[in-house]
Amino acid sequence: MTDDAIHDRIDALIAEERSLRERLGAGEISESDEHARLRVLETQLDQAWDLLRQRRAKREFGENPDGAATRSASTVEDYRN
């Protein structure tokens, strides 16, 4: 996946977050449905940002950025703890 493709993915996930909040405000979805989907989106965003950081680091140190890979949700989420 290219940097541009990762940025596009991030933009799409952010757009979905906004849409969820709008749908909740319009009464189209329940708060629990919104929260459940937001948790998934937040994890996917963390994974995308992590992948982008990996690619940049590889590039900075003269390595092939295509060697970067999406890390598991548990790995990415445990960074905060």
KASUL-V104263 format. One record per residue. N is the residue number from 1. SS is DSSP state (a for helix, b for strand, c for the rest). PHI is phi in degrees with one decimal (* if undefined). Layout:
BEGIN
N,SS,PHI
N,SS,PHI
END
This chain:
BEGIN
1,c,*
2,c,-82.7
3,a,-58.7
4,a,-60.9
5,a,-65.9
6,a,-66.3
7,a,-61.2
8,a,-62.1
9,a,-63.4
10,a,-60.6
11,a,-59.4
12,a,-66.1
13,a,-66.1
14,a,-65.0
15,a,-62.5
16,a,-67.3
17,a,-58.2
18,a,-61.0
19,a,-61.6
20,a,-60.2
21,a,-64.7
22,a,-65.1
23,a,-64.4
24,a,-63.4
25,a,-60.9
26,c,-86.7
27,c,76.9
28,c,-81.0
29,c,-136.2
30,c,-83.2
31,a,-62.2
32,a,-66.9
33,a,-65.0
34,a,-62.5
35,a,-63.2
36,a,-62.5
37,a,-68.6
38,a,-61.8
39,a,-60.4
40,a,-65.3
41,a,-62.5
42,a,-62.4
43,a,-65.6
44,a,-63.9
45,a,-64.6
46,a,-58.9
47,a,-65.2
48,a,-65.8
49,a,-62.9
50,a,-62.2
51,a,-62.2
52,a,-62.6
53,a,-63.9
54,a,-60.2
55,a,-62.6
56,a,-64.7
57,a,-63.6
58,a,-61.0
59,a,-62.3
60,a,-61.1
61,c,-100.5
62,c,75.2
63,c,-98.2
64,c,-77.0
65,a,-64.2
66,a,-69.7
67,a,-79.0
68,c,-73.8
69,c,-137.6
70,c,-64.6
71,c,-88.9
72,c,-62.8
73,a,-58.3
74,a,-65.0
75,a,-65.2
76,a,-67.5
77,a,-70.5
78,a,-74.6
79,a,-59.6
80,a,-76.4
81,c,-94.3
END
